[in-house]
Amino acid sequence: MTTTTTLRRAILLSLYGAASATGLSSTIATAQTAPAAEKKDTTVVETVTIVGTRRVNASATDTVVPVDFIPMSKSAEQGGQFDLAQSLQYISPSFNSTRQTGADGADLVDSAALRGLGSDQTLVLVNGKRKHTTALVNLFGARNRGNTGTDLNTIPMLAIDSVQVLRDGAAAQYGSDAIAGVIDITLKKRAGCEAVLGYGQYSAGDGKNYLASAYCGFATGNGGTTGITAEFLDRGRSNRAEPGNPRIIGDTKTQNATLYVNGEVPVSGAAKLYYTFGYQTRDASSAAFARGGIGSDDIPSRNSAAMYPDGFVPFINGDIEDRYMTVGYKRQIGEWNADFSQTYGYNKLKYNISNTLNASIANYDLLHGGAGRSPTAFNAGGFSFSQLTTNADFSRFFPGVANGMNVAFGAEYRRENYQIFAGELGSYNDADGVGFGGNAGSQGFPGFQPGDATSKSRNSVAGYVDVETDLTTRLKLATALRGERYSDFGSTLTGKVAASFKASDQVLLRGSASTGFRAPSLQQVYFSSTFTDFISGQPLDVVLAPNGSAIANAAGIPKLKEEKSNNFTLGMTWNPSRALAVTADLYQIDIKDRIVLSGRFDADNYPSLGATLAALGVGQAQFFVNSVNTRTQGLDLTVAHKGELGRGKLNTFLAFNYSKTRVTGVKTPASLAGFEDVLLSERERLFIEQGGPRMKATLGFDHALGPWETSLKVIHFGSQTLGTFSGTAAGVPNARYAPKTSADLALTYAFDKNTKVTIGGNNIFNVKPSKQDPNETDNGFIYDSVQFGLNGASYFIRFWKKF
């Protein structure tokens, strides 16, 4: 049972590390088993098995809540996806990540989510420590609108040992954000060196990807180990726009340079010092809507005949910097295990807009005898987010209480800061004055104005206690309680109870009930910007007013407060033999006072606000507001079988998720009574309810015979219905995306146990979403970024070498 012991220890050290190490024990895992030719996790194949609990003395099948345990070796060495978010999309049943296009800053960051909820309702840990979110708040795109998620792609896959996806509410253990679940990324620090070279492109001939990644782990003296990973990833731009359409629709162009260091050093006895350092720079470029040339209405309002007579496509370029650091110390204090840690996270995004102009500057130049020109590039400003987290955690197992009891308690202090930086004058100013023809600001993305600039901080303190007891040899009970106080909105208390009953040697029944919360992010509270959006192909300036601003106050928008949730799960595991494992879990998540991005108010639908907006020279305004109650119900199902086919080994797995979210109530501030349809339009409601497909299923087959290994995945995405700009009230039907099924195929040849080459294809049948009216989609294309994206088939080759 060496593998089982390793997995139990991984769960213990990561899921129950410092953030609040409590009852997330008992996990169902999507594990990976090695073929007979090589008993190592470096040649794993995906199956589903059951792993242990947080207690070292627990049984490997003694589970309370569902967790996918996903060793990442196979994906890093042989996978067709070159980043973590897209790799997990096709492994974990309830994980969803859709690469956006035509969504401004959301094109540059691939935020992930669980169980159909928002990306900021999923907590991400690294080695059991809280990872920071991005500075970006998503304003466009079908997924994660109004959310601030965690960018999983800041960590190279070759640096990762495993990923645990907890599919249960966990705020009582980890604090804010853990409503849908927790993703914990465990990094390597084992000895040895390996490297991966990869190349991929779409069948259309674009979107070329180049990957060079290397890991090396070595002893550091006194029994310590350190793993270092360096990676460079170059992703080329793709374009699926129709012939003759000047727009660019597809993947953003990105260049990532990443370095991660992870290790530990024994200092005395059983005490050890551990550390993690990560740094990434990302140069990304997204294409905005096209502007027309001579003969179009875009001259002189959005273009200049002297500069772009045939029209142009502005590029929204983002310079992203991401840092992560944890330093900790573990030791025994009497019979107690103690863990003290300090974690720091920082994310910064600066916008540079190129191939553009400020039409007001060009028009001013024209009106004063010039040719009608402006600069073609602008620094548009940006934003940053930092998070400093201090943890002290203690745990002890008492074998003499009932059949054994584990007690854990601890405390956490966290400080966060959010900043917005103004852009240069030309990125936002109106040089020719209101009403003189040329629109203000850099086309594609107007810069942040001095009035948008801010620097806001807050802190929180928390304490928790967790007790997990084996009441009998068959019955386990886990409870947790956590109190937290925020400096900006007050206190909250959450709790959880979970239990499992071993009905037989093959069947385990389990369930949980918990309360949860999510604090409003500083990004949601203080984000401020004026931007241009295209409604049915027509541009309109929109102001997003921060909480507490003059516009928000004039509209009667109240102060943001925390979201609250009630989570319930009921499930079972069935292991009739060593070859077959089945898990099934039902869940319900009720969220109250959910923070959403409102609809857009203007002089027509909210006349009393019209004068304020007119004075600002903008057409519409929107806000973040606690206004929606939702209920999410669903089922997670995993089935895995390990068998033989001919002389080879065949492993088969099924990962299925069905998740349905419904808006159960809209809470309208008194000042907006009668404007409920604007506060939450049908279109915005559908983004909440069906921003991701309600059903996803992956059926995988992996066959190994001698040096050859063949992997086939069939991925099915359910239907989605999204709203239109015109709306059903105007007689325009909603956009329905039919169910789609794609397939991924890969062939691997092992020259020896340390050298492999893999060739394969993703979405090999070139399946794409259902076509829509481009005047009614969010990105102005014939389909939004839904289900598996819009680029079609791709092909890749990977070479892996272990030294």
N, C-alpha and C positions, 0 to 999 in steps of 0.2 A: 504493500500500500504506500510505496514511496511517493508516487504522484499525488495521492490523496493528501498525504502529510504536507507536501509542498504547497498544494492549493489551500489547505487550511491555514498554513502560516501566512500565505500571501493575503488572504482575507483578514487575518488577525492584525497584521502589521499595517494594512492599508485602510480598510473600511473602518477599523476601530482605532485609528491613529489619534490625532489630536483634536480634530475639530469637534468631536464630541462622542467618541467611541462607545455607543450604546447599542441596543438590541437589534442591530441589522444583521444578526447572525443568521444562521440557517438559510442557506442560499440554494436556489436552483441555478445551475450554471450551464451556459453553452460552452462546454469544454472541448478540448481537442486532444485526440489520442494519436500516438505515433504509430506508423506502420511497423510491421514486424521486422523489417529490414534494419530499422534504426530506432532504438528506444530513447528518443530524445524529443524535446518539444520544438526542436528546430525544423521538424518535418511533420508538423501536426496536420490533421485533417479535422474538419468541423463536424462534431457530433454534440449531443446533449448529454450531460451527466450531472450528478449531484455532488456538490462539494460540501465541506464542513462548515462549522460555525465559528464564531469568534473565540471560542474556548478551545484550548489545546486538547483537552480531554474529551471533546464531544465526538459523537459518531459522525461519519461522513454523510449519512443519510438523514441526520436529525435536523430538519430545516423548518423555519418558521415563516420567512418571507422570501419572495422570488428574487434571485439575482442571476443575471447572465454572467458567467465567468468566461472571458474570451481571451485566451492566449493569442498574442499578435504576431507570433513568428511566421505563420503561414502567410498572413496578409502582407507582412513586410518583405518577405522573401519572394513570394510568388503572385501576389495579388495584382489585379488589373487596375485598381484604384491607387493613386499615388498619395492620397492624404487620408487622415484618420476619419474625418466626418463621413466621407463618401464610402469608406471601407465598412464602417459600422452600419451604414444604411442597409446593407444586404446581409447582415449577420444577426443583429439583435432585433427581436420581433416588434418592439414598440418604439424603436429609435427612428427618428425621421430627420433627414437633412436634405434640403432641395437647394441647389445652386441657383441663385437669382440672376436675372438679367433685366436691364432697363429699370433698375431700382436704386440708382445713385449709390450711396455708400454701402447699402446692403449687398451690392454686387461684389464688394471687396472682401467681405467677411462671411464665412459659412457657418452661421449659428445653428446649433442642433437642438432638438426637443424630444420629449418623451410623451407617449400616450395622447397625442393630439393637442397638447397644451402648448403654451408659449415657451420660448427658449429661456426666459428668465424665471420660469417655474421649475427648472431643472438645475440642481446644484452640481458643480463639477469640482472634484478633488484631484490632487496629485499626491500620490503616496499618503493618502488619508488627510491631506491638508487642503483647506479651501483655496481654490483658484479664483482669481479675479475675473470679472466680466470685461467686455470691451468698453471703450469710451463711446462707441457708436450706439445710437438708438435708431432702430429700423423704422423708417417712415413709409417706405414703398415695398412693393413685392407682395406676393400672395401669402408668404409665410412670415410669421413672427413680427407682424406689424405692431409698432409701438413697444417692442420688447428690446431689452438689452441682454444679449446672451453671452455665453463664453465661447471663444474661438478655439475649437479643438485643434485646428490646423497649425497652431503655434508650436506644437510638439511633433518632432519627426517620428514616424512609425518605428524606425529601427531602434529608437531609444526606449521603446515601450515593451515591457515584459507581458503585461496583461491589462485588460480593461474589465472592470466589474460594473455592470449596469443594474442598480437596485431599482426594481419596479414596484415601489411602494412609497407612500408618503413618509417623510423622515425629518420633518421640521423639529420634532421633539428630541431628535438626536443631534442634528447638524445646524439647526437654526433656519434663518430666512432662506427662501428660494427652493427648498426641498419639498415642494408640493407634489409634483409629478414623480419625482424619484431623484436618485443620485447616480452620477457617473464618476467612478474612481479610476484613475490612470496610475498604474504601478510601473515605475521605471526600472530598467535593468541596472545591475551593478555587478554582474558575474564576470569572471575572468574570461579572456578570449577576445579575438578581434574578428570582425566581419564587415563586408561592404556590399552595396547594391548599386548597380547601374541600371537605369530604366529609360525606355523611350516609348511614347505612345502618341497617337493622333487619331482624329476622327476619319471615318471613311470618306468624308467630303474633302479631305486633304488638308484641313486646317486644324487649329487647336493642338499644335505639336507640344508635347511634354517631354522635358529632359530632367532626369533625376540622378543625382550622385549623392550617396549617403554612406557614411562609415561609422562604425562603433568599435570602441576598444575598451575593454575592462581589464584592470590590473590590480595587483596587490599593492597596498600602500604601507606595509609594515605593521607589525603588532596585530596581524590578523584582519586588517582593514581592506576594503575594496573600493574602487572608484571606476565608474563607467563614464566615458566621454563619447558623445555623438555629435557629428558635424554633418550638415546636409545643405545641399543647394538644389532648389526646385525651380525650374523655368517652365511656366505654363503659357502657351501661346494663345492669342486671341482667336476666337471662332466667330463665324458670321452665317446666320441662317435667314437673313432678310431675303425677300423675294427679289427676283431679277428686276432691276430698274428702281428699286427702293434704296434711297441713299442711306438709310439707317444701318447700324451695325447691331445685330442681335445675336448674342451667344456668350461664351465664357469671357470673363475679363482676362486681360494680360497681367500676369503676376510673376515676380521673381522673389523667392524666399531664400534668405540665408539664415541658418539656424544653428545654434550651439547649445547643447545641454550637458550638464555634469551632474552625476548622482552617485553618492557613496556614503560610507560610514567608517568610523575608526573606533575600535575599543579603546577606552581610556583607563579603566581600572576595574578589575573583576568583571562583573556582568554589565557594567555601565558602558555606554557607547555614545559617541557624537555622530550625528548624521546630517547630511547637507544635500541640497539640490539647487542648482543654478541654471537658469535658462534665459536665452536672449535670441530674439528674432527681429530682423528687419525685412520688410516686405514693400516692394515697389509694385503698385497695382494701378491698372488703368481700365476704366469703364467708359463705354461710349454712351453719350446722352442722345436725346432725340435730335434728328436732323433739322437744320434750318434751310428754308428755301432760298433760291437765288433770284436773279432778275425775272420780273413778271409775277413774283409771289407777293403775298401780303407781308412777308418777313422783311422786306426792304421798305422803309428804313427802320422798322420797329425792332427787328432782331438780327439784321444783317446789313452789310454795306456792299453796294455794287462794286466799289473800288477794291474790296478785299476778297470777297468770295462770290463772284458773279454767278457761279454754278451751284451755290449753296455749300453747306459744310456740316460736319458732325463734330461737335465739341467733345473733348475727352476729359473726364473727371478722374484725375490722377490722385492716388492716395499714397503718402509715405507713412507706413505703419511701423511703429516700434513697440515691441512687447518684451517685458522683463518679468522674470519670476525667480524668487529665492526663498528657500526654507533652510533654517539652521535649527537643529533640535538636539536634545540630550535625554537619553533614557537610562534609568537606573532602578534598582530595587531600594525601597525604603521600608525596612522590616519585611513584612509579608506582602507589601503593596508594590505593584509595578507603576512607576512614575514616568511621565513623558512631558517634557517642557519644550515648547517650540515657538519660533518667531517666523512668520511668513510675510513676504512683501510681494505685491504684484503691481504692475504698471502697464498701461496701454495708452498709446498716443497715435492719433490720426491727423495728419496735416494734408489739406487739399491744395493741389496745384492744377489749375484748369488750363488746358492747352488747346491749340487749333480753334481758338475762340475769338471773341471781341466783346468790348462793352459798346453796344450800339449807340448809347447816348454820347459817348466820347467821339465815336465816328461821325455821328450826326452833327455834333457841335463843331467838329473840324470842317465838315462840309458847309455848314451855315456861315462859317467865318472864312470862306475862300479856299479851304484846303481840299484835298482829294477825297476826304471822308474816310479817315483811317483811325484805328485805335491800336493799342498793344494787342498781341495775339495770345498772350499767356498771363496769368495772374496767380499770385499767392492768395488763396481764398480763406486762409485761416484754418482752424480745426479745433480739436478738443482732446482732453486727456482724462484718464481716471486712474487713481492709485488706491491701494488697499493695504493696510498694515494690520496683521492679525496675530495676537499673542494667545497661546493656549497653555493650560496646565491640566493634565489628565491623569487619573489614578484608577487602578483596577485591582481586584483581588478575588480569587476563587476560594470559597469556603466549602470543603468537601463534606463537612459534618452537618450541614443544614439541608434537610430533606434528602434528596439524592444528589445534592450539589447545588450551590448557588454562587453566581458571579455578580459582584457589585462593582459598579464604575461610577465615578463622579468627576466633575471638573469645572473649569471656568474659562471664559474667553473674553478678550477685549479686542475690539476692531475699530479702526479709524479709516475713514474714506474721504477722498477729495476729488472733486470734479471741476474741470476748468474748460472754458471756451476761449479761444484766441481769435481776435479780429483779423480779418484779411487786410491786404493793402487797399488804399483808397479806390483805385480803379476797379477793384473786384465787386464793389457794391454801390458806388456813387452814381448820381443822375446828373451828368455834366450839362445836358441841354435843358434841364428843367422839366417839371411835370407837364405833360401835354404837348411837348415839342417833337414827338416822333420816335426818338430812340429810347428803348427800354434801359433801365438802370442795371448795372452789374454785369459780371461775366456770364455770357450765355452758357447754358448747361448747368451751372451751379453758381448763383450769386454768392459772393463772399459774406462771411459773418461780419456784422457791423460793430462798431465800438459799443453800441448799446446792448449787443448780445453778449459781450465779453463778461465772464464771471469766474469766480473761484469760490466754491462752497465746500464746506467740510461738515462731517458729523461723526459721532462715535457711538458705540454700543457696548454694553457689558452683558454677559450671560453666565448662567450657572445651570448645570444639569445633574441629574442622578439617574442611574439605570440599574435595574435589578433583573437578572435572568435566573430562573430557578427550574431545576428538574423536580417537579412535584412527585412524580413517580418515574419508573423506567420508561413509561410510554407517553407521559404528559409533561410538556414544557410550557412555562409561562414567562414572558418577557414584558417588562414595563419600563417606561421612561417618562421623565418629566423635565421640562426645560423652561426657565424664565429668562426673559431678555428685555433690556431697556435701551431704547434709542433716544438720543439727545434731541431729535427733531419731531418725533410724533408720540413718544410715550412707551408704555410697557406692554408686554404680551406674555401669556403663559400657554404652553402647549403640552400635550401628553399623548402617550401611545401605549396600547396594550396589544400583545400578539401572543398567540398560542399555537402549539402543534400537538397532534395526537397520533401516535403510531398505531394505526388500526391493525396492522399485521407487519410481517417482515418486508412486505412488498409495497404497502400502501401507507402513506402519511397524509393526514388532513391538517390544514393550517388556515389561519385567518388572522386578521388584524383590524384594529380600529384606532384612528388617530386624529388629532387636530393639527392644523398647520397654519403657517402664515408666510407672507412675503412682504417685506418692507418695500415701499416705493423707492425705486432707484434714484440716486441723485440726478442721473441723466433725465429721467422722466420729470422730475420736479423742476429742473433748472434749464432744460434745453430751450434755446431760443434761436429762431432763424426765419428769414424770409426767402422763399424759394419759388421757382417757377414749375408748375405742373401743367400737363397737357390733358385737357378734358375734351374727349371726342375730337382729338387732333388740334384743339385750340389752346394756346398758352394762357395761363392765368397766374398772377402773383398771389402767393398764399403765405400768411404769417402763422407760425406756430408759436403761440404765446406761452411763456413759462408760468408756472403756478405762482400766484401772488403778483403778477404784472398788472399794469393798468388795464390792458385789454381783458385779461382773465377776470379781474375784479369787476370790470364793467359788465361782463357776461354773467357774473354771479357764480363763477367756478369756485367751489370750496377747496380748502387745503387738502392735499392728498394724504391718505392714511393707508394703513396696511391692508392687504388682502387677507382673508381668513378662509380656511378650508376644513372640511371634514372628509377623511379618507377611510374607505372600507375595502378590505380584500377578503376573498374566500377561495381557497385553492387546495390542490392535492398533487402529490407525486406518486408515480407508480413505476416500480422497477421489478417487473416479473422475472427478469433474468439479467445476467451481466451484459447481454447484448442489446437490451431494449430499455429505454428510459422515456417516460412520458410525464409532462407537467402541464397543469391547467390552472389558471388563476382568473377569477372574476374580480372586477374592481368598480368602485364608484367614487368619484371625486366631486364634491360640491364646493364651489368657490363663491364666497360672498364679497361684494365690493371690489370686483375685479377691475384693475386699472386698464383702461382702453384709450386709444386715440380717438377722439370724437370725430363726428362728421364735420363738414365745413360750413360755417355760418357766414352769411353775407347780408347785404342790404335788402335782398329780396326775401330771404327766409327768416331774418331777424332784424327788422327795420331799426330798432332802437340801438343796435350795434353798428349800423351802417355809417353814421357820421364819424365814429371813432376810426373805422377802417379807412374811410375816404381821406381823413386827415393824414393817415400813414401812407397813402398811395397804394394800398393793397386791395385785392378784390375779395379775399376770403380769410377767415381765421379758424383755427382749430386748437384743441387743448387736450391735455391728459386729464382724465377724470375718473374717480371711483363710481362707476355707473352701471355695472353689469353683474348679475349673478348667473353662474353657469353650472351645469351638471354634466359630468363626463362619465360614461359607463362603457365597459369594454371587457374583452377576454384576451388573455395571452395564452397561447398553446405552443408547446414544443414537444417534438417527438424525434427520437434518434435511435438508429439501429446500426450495430456493427456486425458485419457478416463477411461472407466470402463469395466470390464470383469466379468460377474456374480456379486457376492457381493464384489469383490475386485476392486482395481484400477490398471489400466495398463498404463504405460508410455512407449512410443516408440520413439526412436530417430535414426536419420541417420546422420552420419558425413562423407562427401565424399571430397576427394582432388584428382585432376589431375594436375600434374606439369611436364612440359617438358623443359629440359635445353639443349641448343645446343651451341657448340663452333662456333662462327660466324667469328672468325679471330684469327690467331696466329701471334704475333709480335715478330719477331726473331731479337736479337741483331746482329749488322753488323758482328761481329766476328764468328757468328754461322750460317751465310747464307749458305744454302745448307744442313744444318743439322736439318731442321725442323722436320723430322720424328723422330729424337732422342730427340729433345727438348720437343716435345709433341707427343709421340707414340700413336698409336691407343689404346693401353691398357690404358695409362694414360688419354687419352681423354674420354674413356668410364667410367673411375672412376669419372670424373667430371660430365658427362652427366647422368650416370645411377648408381651412387654409391648407391642411394636409389631407391626403386620402384617408377615408375612414377604415379601409382595410388594406393590409399588406401581408403577403405570404411569400416565403422563400422556401423552395424545395431544392435541396442540394444533394448531389451524388459525387463521391470521390472514390476513384478506383486506382489502386496501386498494384503494380506488377513489375517486379524487378526494379530496374532503374527508372521506369516510366510511371507517371502519375497523371491521371486525367480528372479534371474537375468540371462539373456542369451545374449551374444554378439556373433555376427557372423562377423568375420574380414576377409576382402578380400584384398590381396596384388597383385598388378599387376606384370607383367613380368619385368625382368631385363636382360640386355645383358652386360656382362663384357668381357674384353679382356683376352688373354692368353699370356704366356711368349713367345711362338714361334711366334704367330701372324698369321694373315690370309695370309700375304705375303709368309709365309713358308708352306702354305697349311693347317694350323690348324684352324678350324672354331672357332669363338668366343663362349664363354660360355653363353648359353641362359637358364635363369631360368624361368620356366613356371609360370603363375599365380597360386597362392595358396590361399585357404580359410580355416581358422581355426575357432574354436568356444571355448568360455569360458562359463562356467556354475557355478553358485553359489546358495546355499540355506542358508538362514538366519532364525534363530529362536530367537525371543526376549522374554526372560523370564519375563522381565518388561521393562520399558522405559529406564533403566540404565544398562541393561545387555543383551548382544547378543552373539551368537556363529554362525560362518559361516563356512561351508564346501563347497569345490568346486574344480574345475579343470580348468586349462588353456590349450588351444590347445588339447582339449579332444579327438580329432580324430588322434592325433599323426602325424600331417602333417609335412613334412620336405621338404627342397628345392630339386630342380632337381639335379641328380647326374652328376658330371663332371669328367674329367681326372685329378687326383690329381697332376700330374706333371705340369699342366698348371694353377692351381688355385693359388691365392695369399698366402694362408696358407698351401698349400701342402696337402689338404684334398679333399674328394670327392665333397665338396661344400664349398663355402665361407660363411661368416656370412652375410646373406642377408635376406631381408623380415623380418621374425619374429625369426630369429636365427636357430640353428641346433640341439637343444637338445630334441625336441619332447614334449610329453604331461607331465604335472606336476599336482600335487594335493596339496591342502593346507587346513589348518584349522586355524581360528582366533577366539580369545575370547576377547571381548571388555567389559570393565566395567567403568561406570561413578560413581564417588563418591560424 
